[in-house]
Amino acid sequence: MTPVTVVFDLDGTLVDTGPDIAAALNHSLGLLGYPPFELDDVAKLVGHGARALIERGLQRQGLAASSTDARALLDKALPEFMRYYAANICVGSQPYPGVVGVLDRLAAAGARIGVCTNKPHALSTGLFEALGWTQRFHAVLGGDSLAVRKPDPQHLLETIAQAGGDRTRAVMVGDSTVDVDAAKAAGVPVIAVAFGFSETPATDFGADAVIEHYDDFDTAFARLIG
């Protein structure tokens, strides 16, 4: 039988990266003269990659995304954000409670485990290296790994394929509508976590299951995978 494949989003799903993302955003926009964001505000901006994060940050500062000023500031802030974040990628970031146990149980059961994230691949693998997680995943695809990224279903489908799995025996786990939309378009059942970065409640995503803690994962997973 084809092994089960479980594909996780990264930020807000596997790891609470909010403190380090917020620090990088505040650093890069602070150099342009803007005041810092609170951590909870930054968490609501995450999900579509670094460029979109900074663009949303500038919008919160009152700049329309289409304006010439916003585009020029974005081009200045993005390289500094990437430099600072790469150098401080795991200062305050922590795995969510219970997630290590879930990864251990899935590995012991022979599951294929993948990561499908809109975070750049180099930053994703850099974070995993800092956490000592480099051997935990059979595939890691970042937002720059393909010509498309979530919510495009091909991003998820290619992660499943590179992990050595099959769509018909796979589950997606994520914290946003981006993850749920990608899974639905790929025909893959999806578990939403209620503790991630989304401004929208996880119960409104349309996921097949919602968990409040990774202690709830095994029950939801067993129901979805049959």
C-alpha positions in Angstrom: 0.0 0.0 0.0 1.2 3.5 -0.8 2.4 5.2 2.4 0.5 8.0 3.9 1.9 11.5 3.2 1.4 14.4 5.6 2.3 17.8 4.3 2.6 20.7 6.7 2.7 24.4 6.2 5.6 26.0 8.2 5.0 29.4 9.7 2.0 29.3 12.1 1.6 25.6 11.7 4.8 23.7 12.6 6.7 26.6 14.2 5.7 29.9 15.8 8.0 32.1 13.8 6.1 35.2 14.7 8.7 36.8 17.0 11.5 36.6 14.4 9.4 37.6 11.5 8.1 40.6 13.5 11.7 41.6 14.4 12.8 41.5 10.8 9.8 43.5 9.5 10.2 46.1 12.2 13.9 46.3 11.5 13.5 46.7 7.7 10.6 49.2 8.0 12.3 51.0 10.9 15.2 51.9 8.6 12.7 53.7 6.5 11.4 55.6 9.4 8.2 53.7 10.3 7.2 52.8 13.8 7.3 49.1 14.9 4.3 46.7 14.7 3.1 44.7 17.7 3.7 41.0 17.4 -0.1 40.2 17.1 -0.4 42.6 14.2 2.5 41.1 12.3 1.0 37.6 12.7 -2.1 38.7 10.8 0.1 39.8 7.8 1.9 36.5 7.3 1.0 33.8 4.7 1.9 34.9 1.2 5.7 35.3 1.5 8.1 38.1 2.5 7.3 40.5 -0.3 3.6 40.4 0.4 4.3 40.7 4.2 6.2 44.0 3.6 3.6 45.2 1.2 0.9 44.6 3.7 3.0 46.3 6.4 3.3 49.4 4.2 -0.4 49.3 3.6 -1.0 49.3 7.3 1.2 52.4 7.4 -1.2 54.1 5.0 0.5 53.5 1.6 -1.5 52.1 -1.2 0.1 49.0 -2.7 -0.1 50.5 -6.3 1.5 53.8 -5.4 5.0 54.7 -6.7 6.2 55.4 -3.2 5.0 52.0 -1.9 6.8 50.1 -4.7 10.0 52.1 -4.1 9.9 51.5 -0.4 9.2 47.8 -0.9 12.2 47.4 -3.1 14.4 49.0 -0.4 12.9 47.1 2.5 12.8 43.6 1.0 16.6 42.9 0.7 17.1 44.2 4.3 14.3 42.1 5.6 15.8 39.0 4.0 19.3 39.8 5.3 18.2 40.5 8.8 15.8 37.5 9.0 18.3 35.0 7.6 20.8 36.2 10.3 18.2 36.0 13.1 16.0 33.1 11.9 15.7 31.2 15.2 16.1 33.7 18.0 12.5 33.6 19.3 10.9 30.9 17.0 9.6 27.8 18.7 7.9 24.6 17.6 4.2 24.6 18.6 3.5 22.4 21.7 3.0 18.8 20.8 4.3 19.1 17.2 7.5 17.2 17.9 5.5 14.2 19.2 3.3 14.2 16.1 6.3 14.2 13.8 7.9 11.4 15.8 4.7 9.3 15.7 4.2 9.9 12.0 7.8 8.9 11.3 7.5 5.8 13.4 4.4 4.8 11.5 6.3 5.0 8.2 4.5 8.2 6.9 6.1 10.4 4.3 6.4 13.9 5.7 6.6 17.1 3.6 6.6 20.8 4.0 4.9 23.1 1.6 5.4 26.7 2.5 5.4 30.1 0.8 8.6 31.0 2.8 11.7 30.9 0.5 13.3 27.5 0.4 16.7 28.7 1.8 15.0 30.3 4.8 12.9 27.2 5.4 15.8 24.9 5.4 17.9 27.4 7.5 15.2 27.3 10.2 15.1 23.6 10.2 18.8 23.4 10.5 18.7 25.7 13.5 16.0 23.6 15.1 17.9 20.3 14.4 15.1 19.2 12.0 17.0 18.6 8.8 16.3 14.9 8.8 12.6 15.1 9.6 11.2 15.8 6.2 11.2 13.8 2.9 10.5 17.0 0.9 10.6 20.7 1.6 9.2 23.1 -1.1 9.4 26.8 -0.5 7.6 29.6 -2.2 10.4 29.9 -4.8 10.8 26.2 -5.4 8.4 26.2 -8.4 7.0 28.7 -10.8 3.8 28.6 -8.7 3.1 28.5 -5.0 0.1 28.1 -2.7 -2.8 28.5 -3.1 -1.9 26.9 -6.5 -2.5 23.2 -6.0 0.6 22.2 -8.0 2.8 23.5 -5.1 1.1 20.9 -2.8 0.9 18.1 -5.4 4.6 18.5 -6.2 5.5 18.4 -2.5 3.5 15.1 -2.1 5.3 13.7 -5.2 8.8 14.7 -4.0 8.0 13.2 -0.6 7.4 9.9 -2.3 3.6 9.8 -1.7 0.4 10.0 -3.7 -2.5 12.5 -3.6 -5.0 9.7 -2.8 -3.2 8.9 0.5 -2.3 12.4 1.7 -3.3 15.1 4.2 -2.5 18.8 4.3 -2.0 20.6 7.6 -2.1 24.4 7.7 -3.1 27.6 9.4 -4.7 29.7 6.7 -7.1 29.9 3.8 -4.1 29.7 1.5 -3.4 26.2 2.8 -7.0 25.1 2.7 -7.6 26.5 -0.8 -4.5 24.7 -2.1 -5.6 21.4 -0.5 -9.1 21.6 -1.8 -7.9 22.4 -5.3 -5.6 19.4 -5.1 -8.3 17.1 -3.9 -6.5 16.5 -0.6 -8.2 16.5 2.8 -6.9 19.3 5.1 -6.6 19.9 8.8 -6.5 23.5 10.0 -4.8 24.5 13.2 -6.6 27.1 15.2 -3.4 28.6 16.8 -1.7 30.0 13.7 -1.3 33.4 12.1 -4.6 33.9 10.3 -6.8 36.9 11.0 -9.8 34.7 10.1 -10.9 32.0 12.6 -9.8 28.5 11.5 -13.4 27.3 11.8 -14.3 29.6 8.8 -11.6 28.1 6.5 -13.8 25.3 5.2 -11.2 22.7 6.4 -12.1 19.0 6.9 -11.0 19.2 10.5 -9.8 21.9 12.9 -7.6 21.2 15.9 -6.9 23.5 18.9 -3.7 21.7 19.9 -1.4 19.0 18.4 -2.8 16.7 21.1 -5.9 16.6 18.9 -4.0 15.7 15.7 -4.1 11.9 15.9 -7.9 11.7 16.2 -8.5 14.1 13.3 -5.8 12.5 11.1 -7.2 9.0 11.7 -10.7 10.1 10.7 -9.5 11.8 7.5 -7.1 9.1 6.3 -9.4 6.2 7.2 
